[in-house]
């Protein structure tokens, strides 16, 4: 008898699909929350970088290119 990590052979195709969609839904929810936080953080950091560049009167290109 061979034990597999995910015993998909025993499951009907519909159950596998439901299982997968459920996982996808959980991931989508997580991604929504995560991206909100990260995008806000990126926006704040870019604004800060633009302000710093303006204060130092340096060319904008140097602050827009990711270091």
C-alpha positions as CSV (number, residue, x, y, z in Angstrom):
1,X,0.0,0.0,0.0
2,X,1.4,3.3,-1.0
3,X,0.5,6.4,0.9
4,X,0.6,9.7,-1.0
5,X,0.8,13.2,0.4
6,X,-2.5,14.3,-1.3
7,X,-4.7,11.3,-2.0
8,X,-6.4,12.8,-5.1
9,X,-7.1,9.4,-6.6
10,X,-9.7,8.7,-4.0
11,X,-11.4,12.0,-4.5
12,X,-13.9,12.6,-7.3
13,X,-12.9,15.3,-9.8
14,X,-15.6,17.7,-8.5
15,X,-14.3,17.5,-5.0
16,X,-10.8,18.2,-6.2
17,X,-12.0,21.3,-8.0
18,X,-13.9,22.5,-5.0
19,X,-10.9,21.9,-2.8
20,X,-8.7,23.9,-5.2
21,X,-11.2,26.8,-5.6
22,X,-11.5,27.0,-1.8
23,X,-7.7,27.3,-1.5
24,X,-7.7,29.9,-4.3
25,X,-10.4,31.9,-2.5
26,X,-8.4,31.9,0.8
27,X,-5.3,33.0,-1.2
28,X,-7.2,35.8,-2.9
29,X,-8.5,37.1,0.4
30,X,-4.9,37.0,1.8
31,X,-3.5,38.7,-1.3
32,X,-6.1,41.5,-1.1
33,X,-5.1,42.3,2.5
34,X,-1.4,42.0,1.8
35,X,-1.4,44.1,-1.4
36,X,-3.3,46.9,0.4
37,X,-0.6,47.1,3.1
38,X,2.3,46.8,0.7
39,X,0.9,49.3,-1.9
40,X,0.3,51.8,0.8
41,X,3.9,51.3,2.1
42,X,5.3,51.7,-1.4
43,X,3.3,54.8,-2.0
44,X,4.6,56.3,1.3
45,X,8.2,55.4,0.5
46,X,8.0,56.8,-3.1
47,X,6.5,60.1,-1.8
48,X,9.2,60.3,0.8
49,X,11.8,59.7,-1.9
50,X,10.3,62.4,-4.1
51,X,10.3,64.9,-1.2
52,X,13.9,64.1,-0.4
53,X,14.9,64.6,-4.0
54,X,13.1,67.9,-4.2
55,X,14.7,69.1,-1.0
56,X,18.2,68.2,-2.3
57,X,17.3,69.6,-5.8
58,X,18.7,66.4,-7.4
59,X,17.3,65.0,-10.7
60,X,14.1,63.0,-10.2
61,X,15.5,60.0,-12.2
62,X,17.8,59.0,-9.3
63,X,14.9,58.8,-6.8
64,X,12.6,56.9,-9.2
65,X,15.1,54.2,-10.1
66,X,14.9,51.5,-7.4
67,X,18.2,51.1,-5.6
